[in-house]
Amino acid sequence: MTKTITFNDLRRIKDSLPDGSIRQIADKLNITAQTVRNYFGGSNYEFGKNCGVHIEPGPDGGIVVLDDTTIYDMAVEILEETKEEA
């Protein structure tokens, strides 16, 4: 399932994740941490892969279409768990 979100909203999610969350997501999915960072707007493809993220220029940092929401869903779940603990 695809999801459309603004680039700035995607970065806010990444920046809100607790320390170690990128590694946690990567380990659960058996991918590199850099691949997860690339999903959230990084661009180091020497050590990570593209995860089906398409960025189009526009307002609020542009529009991002996520081909696969698995990493996004895991990040949102971590944020919700963090909120419940607070």
Contacts in CASP RR format, 6 or more apart in sequence:
PFRMAT RR
TARGET T0000
AUTHOR 0000-0000-0000
METHOD contacts of the structure
MODEL  1
MTKTITFNDLRRIKDSLPDGSIRQIADKLNITAQTVRNYFGGSNYEFGKN
CGVHIEPGPDGGIVVLDDTTIYDMAVEILEETKEEA
1 69 0 8 1.000
2 65 0 8 1.000
2 66 0 8 1.000
2 67 0 8 1.000
2 69 0 8 1.000
3 65 0 8 1.000
3 66 0 8 1.000
3 69 0 8 1.000
3 72 0 8 1.000
4 63 0 8 1.000
4 64 0 8 1.000
4 65 0 8 1.000
4 66 0 8 1.000
5 63 0 8 1.000
5 64 0 8 1.000
5 66 0 8 1.000
5 72 0 8 1.000
6 59 0 8 1.000
6 60 0 8 1.000
6 61 0 8 1.000
6 62 0 8 1.000
6 63 0 8 1.000
6 64 0 8 1.000
7 41 0 8 1.000
7 55 0 8 1.000
7 60 0 8 1.000
7 61 0 8 1.000
7 62 0 8 1.000
7 63 0 8 1.000
7 64 0 8 1.000
8 60 0 8 1.000
8 61 0 8 1.000
8 62 0 8 1.000
9 60 0 8 1.000
10 40 0 8 1.000
10 41 0 8 1.000
10 64 0 8 1.000
10 72 0 8 1.000
11 40 0 8 1.000
11 41 0 8 1.000
13 40 0 8 1.000
13 72 0 8 1.000
13 75 0 8 1.000
13 76 0 8 1.000
13 79 0 8 1.000
14 22 0 8 1.000
14 37 0 8 1.000
14 40 0 8 1.000
14 41 0 8 1.000
14 75 0 8 1.000
16 79 0 8 1.000
17 75 0 8 1.000
17 78 0 8 1.000
17 79 0 8 1.000
18 78 0 8 1.000
18 82 0 8 1.000
21 75 0 8 1.000
21 78 0 8 1.000
22 33 0 8 1.000
22 36 0 8 1.000
22 37 0 8 1.000
23 33 0 8 1.000
24 78 0 8 1.000
25 36 0 8 1.000
25 71 0 8 1.000
25 74 0 8 1.000
25 75 0 8 1.000
25 78 0 8 1.000
26 32 0 8 1.000
26 33 0 8 1.000
26 35 0 8 1.000
26 36 0 8 1.000
28 74 0 8 1.000
29 36 0 8 1.000
29 70 0 8 1.000
29 71 0 8 1.000
29 74 0 8 1.000
31 49 0 8 1.000
32 47 0 8 1.000
32 48 0 8 1.000
32 49 0 8 1.000
34 44 0 8 1.000
34 47 0 8 1.000
34 48 0 8 1.000
35 48 0 8 1.000
35 49 0 8 1.000
35 51 0 8 1.000
36 51 0 8 1.000
36 71 0 8 1.000
37 44 0 8 1.000
37 48 0 8 1.000
38 44 0 8 1.000
38 45 0 8 1.000
38 48 0 8 1.000
38 49 0 8 1.000
38 50 0 8 1.000
38 51 0 8 1.000
38 53 0 8 1.000
39 51 0 8 1.000
39 52 0 8 1.000
39 53 0 8 1.000
39 66 0 8 1.000
39 71 0 8 1.000
39 72 0 8 1.000
40 71 0 8 1.000
40 75 0 8 1.000
41 53 0 8 1.000
41 55 0 8 1.000
51 67 0 8 1.000
51 68 0 8 1.000
51 71 0 8 1.000
52 66 0 8 1.000
52 67 0 8 1.000
52 68 0 8 1.000
53 64 0 8 1.000
53 65 0 8 1.000
53 66 0 8 1.000
53 67 0 8 1.000
54 64 0 8 1.000
54 65 0 8 1.000
54 67 0 8 1.000
55 62 0 8 1.000
55 63 0 8 1.000
55 64 0 8 1.000
56 62 0 8 1.000
56 63 0 8 1.000
56 64 0 8 1.000
56 65 0 8 1.000
66 72 0 8 1.000
END
